[in-house]
Amino acid sequence: MIKRVLDFSFALMILILTFPVIILLTIILFIHFGFENPFFTQKRPGKNANIFTLIKFRTMSRKKDDNGILLPDYARLTRLGKFIRKTSLDELPQLINVFMGSMSLVGPRPLLPEYLSLYNERQSKRHNVSPGITGWAQVNGRNAISWNEKFELDIWYVENQSFLLDCKILYLTLLKLFHTTEVNMKDHVTAEPFKGNLI
């Protein structure tokens, strides 16, 4: 309950402080992507695996090949989108998710709904808490570590969460903003999909 109050208060404060940046980025991306929606929305599982709509700034175009199929991620990630990802500015709209209560500032990152059936019992514990904009896995490797390592870090957080730990993660997140080498896995602009524990 206390964490929810803090999330609400800090999300509101940060939204107010970054409002000019959010408006400016919205306008820039609206023009950059040919006057299309500058936001990326996607269904994600939250606490207790309840589905919510995650909001981020768009970083990729909707370019398609001759058959009308979307091009690979690396071909659609624009130069501006790459900069926005490296600086984590694409995460700013998720403050709305925190404000609304579907996310927390700190917690395991919300992944795709199709992964739910692939988790083992231990990995499913990541849904015992609200997902976060940043988390223990994000400050200990982010996308540069394996899925198993990421899940173990998430579960460790669930089992050891505290106010002081959240403060430490937020502090380390600020430091990470100046070191962007772990944003993506090598040779990929997005993380490799999770294929389950038997593959």
C-alpha positions in Angstrom: 0.0 0.0 0.0 2.9 2.4 0.9 4.6 1.5 -2.4 1.5 2.3 -4.3 1.2 5.7 -2.7 4.9 6.4 -3.4 4.5 5.2 -7.0 1.5 7.5 -7.5 3.2 10.5 -6.0 6.5 10.1 -7.8 4.9 9.3 -11.1 2.8 12.4 -10.9 5.7 14.6 -9.9 7.9 13.2 -12.7 5.1 13.5 -15.3 4.7 17.2 -14.3 8.5 17.8 -14.5 8.9 16.0 -17.8 5.7 17.2 -19.4 7.5 19.7 -21.8 9.8 16.8 -22.9 6.9 14.5 -23.5 4.9 17.0 -25.5 8.0 17.9 -27.6 8.8 14.3 -28.3 5.2 13.6 -29.2 5.3 16.3 -31.8 8.7 15.4 -33.1 7.8 11.7 -33.4 4.4 12.5 -34.9 6.2 14.4 -37.7 9.1 11.9 -37.9 6.8 8.9 -38.6 4.7 10.7 -41.2 2.0 12.1 -39.0 1.2 8.7 -37.6 0.6 7.7 -33.9 3.9 8.5 -32.0 3.0 6.0 -29.3 3.6 2.3 -29.2 1.0 0.3 -27.2 1.0 -3.4 -26.4 -0.8 -5.8 -24.1 1.3 -7.0 -21.3 0.7 -9.1 -18.1 0.9 -7.2 -14.9 0.5 -8.3 -11.2 -1.2 -11.7 -11.0 -0.8 -11.9 -14.7 -3.7 -9.4 -15.3 -3.4 -7.9 -18.8 -2.9 -4.2 -19.2 -1.9 -1.8 -22.1 1.7 -0.7 -21.9 2.5 2.7 -23.4 5.9 3.7 -24.9 7.1 6.2 -27.5 7.5 4.6 -30.9 11.0 4.0 -32.1 10.4 1.9 -35.3 8.6 2.7 -38.5 5.9 0.5 -40.1 7.8 -0.2 -43.3 6.7 -3.3 -45.1 8.2 -5.4 -47.9 6.6 -6.0 -51.3 4.3 -8.6 -49.8 3.0 -6.3 -47.2 4.9 -7.9 -44.3 6.7 -5.7 -41.8 10.4 -5.5 -42.3 12.7 -6.9 -39.6 13.2 -4.7 -36.5 16.7 -3.6 -37.4 15.4 -2.3 -40.8 12.6 -0.3 -39.1 14.5 1.2 -36.2 15.2 4.8 -37.2 18.2 6.9 -36.3 16.0 9.0 -34.0 14.4 5.9 -32.6 17.8 4.4 -31.8 18.7 7.6 -29.9 15.4 7.6 -28.0 16.0 4.0 -26.9 19.6 4.6 -25.9 18.5 7.5 -23.7 15.5 5.5 -22.4 13.2 8.4 -23.4 10.9 5.8 -25.0 10.0 4.7 -21.4 8.6 8.1 -20.3 4.9 7.4 -21.3 5.0 4.4 -18.9 4.8 6.9 -16.1 1.1 7.0 -17.1 0.9 3.2 -16.4 2.5 3.8 -13.0 0.1 6.7 -12.3 -2.9 4.5 -13.3 -1.7 1.6 -11.1 -0.9 -1.0 -13.7 2.8 -0.6 -13.2 5.3 0.4 -10.5 8.4 2.5 -10.8 10.4 -0.6 -9.8 9.6 -4.3 -10.5 10.2 -7.0 -13.1 9.8 -5.7 -16.6 6.4 -6.6 -18.2 7.0 -9.2 -20.9 4.7 -10.6 -23.6 1.4 -12.4 -22.8 2.4 -15.4 -24.9 5.3 -16.1 -22.4 2.9 -16.9 -19.6 2.4 -20.5 -20.6 6.1 -21.0 -21.0 7.2 -20.1 -17.4 7.9 -22.7 -14.9 6.4 -22.4 -11.4 9.4 -20.4 -10.1 9.6 -18.0 -13.0 5.9 -17.3 -12.6 6.7 -15.7 -9.2 7.7 -12.5 -11.2 4.0 -11.8 -11.4 3.5 -11.7 -7.6 4.3 -8.0 -7.8 3.5 -5.2 -10.2 5.9 -4.9 -13.2 8.2 -1.9 -13.2 9.7 0.7 -15.5 13.1 -0.5 -14.2 14.1 -3.4 -12.1 16.9 -5.5 -10.6 17.5 -7.3 -13.9 17.7 -4.0 -15.7 20.5 -2.7 -13.5 22.3 -6.0 -13.6 22.6 -6.6 -17.4 19.3 -5.6 -18.9 19.1 -7.3 -22.4 22.7 -8.4 -22.4 22.1 -11.4 -20.1 20.3 -14.7 -20.7 16.6 -15.2 -20.0 17.4 -17.6 -17.1 19.7 -15.0 -15.5 17.1 -12.3 -16.0 14.3 -14.4 -14.4 16.5 -15.3 -11.4 17.2 -11.6 -10.9 13.5 -10.9 -11.1 12.6 -13.6 -8.6 15.4 -12.4 -6.2 13.8 -9.0 -6.3 10.3 -10.4 -5.6 11.7 -12.3 -2.6 13.7 -9.4 -1.2 11.9 -6.3 -2.2 12.1 -3.4 0.2 12.0 0.4 0.1 15.8 0.6 0.4 16.2 -1.9 -2.5 13.9 0.2 -4.7 15.9 3.3 -3.9 19.1 1.5 -4.8 17.6 0.3 -8.1 16.4 3.8 -9.0 19.8 5.2 -8.2 21.6 2.5 -10.3 19.1 3.2 -13.1 20.1 6.8 -13.3 23.7 5.7 -13.6 22.8 3.3 -16.3 21.3 6.1 -18.4 24.9 7.2 -19.1 26.0 3.7 -20.2 23.9 2.3 -23.1 25.9 -0.8 -24.0 23.3 -3.1 -22.5 20.2 -1.8 -24.2 20.0 -4.6 -26.8 21.5 -8.0 -27.1 24.4 -8.3 -29.5 23.3 -8.1 -33.2 19.7 -7.5 -32.2 17.7 -4.3 -31.7 15.2 -6.1 -29.5 15.7 -9.0 -27.0 15.6 -12.5 -28.4 12.1 -14.0 -27.8 11.8 -16.4 -24.8 11.1 -19.9 -26.1 10.5 -21.7 -22.9 12.5 -23.9 -20.7 12.7 -27.0 -22.9 14.4 -25.3 -25.9 
